[in-house]
């Protein structure tokens, strides 16, 4: 089964509205709701699944976790001069 991940906020009435999903009207889907952990430690390398990712993906995850876009472009300029 293919998974599609999307972030959303619970509405005041406790409801949840999802739109622009990549499914057709009438498709049956399974829904699992997880509370986001906003205080997870950055750069946590203890995750065994993270270690299985290709190196380029791990670098991109590091960028997403706090390296500024400007620093990333500086890195690229230095690397490919």
N, C-alpha and C positions, 0 to 999 in steps of 0.2 A: 504494500500500500504506500503510495507516495504521500508525503506530508507537505503541508503548506503552513508556514509560520507567519503570524501577524500579531502585532501588539494592539491592544485596545484598552479603554478605560471603562470601568463599570459605571453605569449611569446612576443618578440619584435614587431611582426607584429599584435599583439592584439589577436592572436589565443590562443586556449587552447587545449592541448592534454591530454587525459586520457587513461591510459592503465591498464591492469591487473584488470579489473572490473569483479565482480562476476555475469556476465550475459553471455548469449549465443549469438552468431552471429545471427542477425535478430530480437532479442528482441527489443520491443519498450520501451523507457524509457522517463521519464520526467526530464528535467534538470533545476535546479534553481541555479544561481550563486550568491553568497554572498561575499562581500569583508570582509576579516578577520579583526576584531578589535584587533590589537596587543597591545593596551594600556588599556585593560580592567583591572579594579582593582583586585588584587589577593584576594582570600578569600571573595568575595562579597557574603554575605549570604542573601542579599535582594531579590535574585531570588526565586520566589515562587515555581518554579519547582524543584529547588535544595532541598528545604525543604521536598519534597515528596519522595526523594531518600532514600533507606535504609541507616542506619548509616555507614555501612562498605563502601558503594559506596561513601558517602560524605568524608570519611577519605581518600580513594584512590584518589579522586579528589584533596584533599588538598596536597597530596604527589606530584601529577602531577603539582601543582602550585608553587613549590618552595622548598619543603623539600628535602634535599639530600638523595640519596639512602643509604648512610652510616648512616645517622640519623635514617632512617626508620628501618634498620637492628638492630641498637642499641635499638630502641624502642621495636622491636620484642623480642630481647634477654632478656630485662628487664621484659617484660610482661609474657614471657613463661618460666621463670627460675624455 
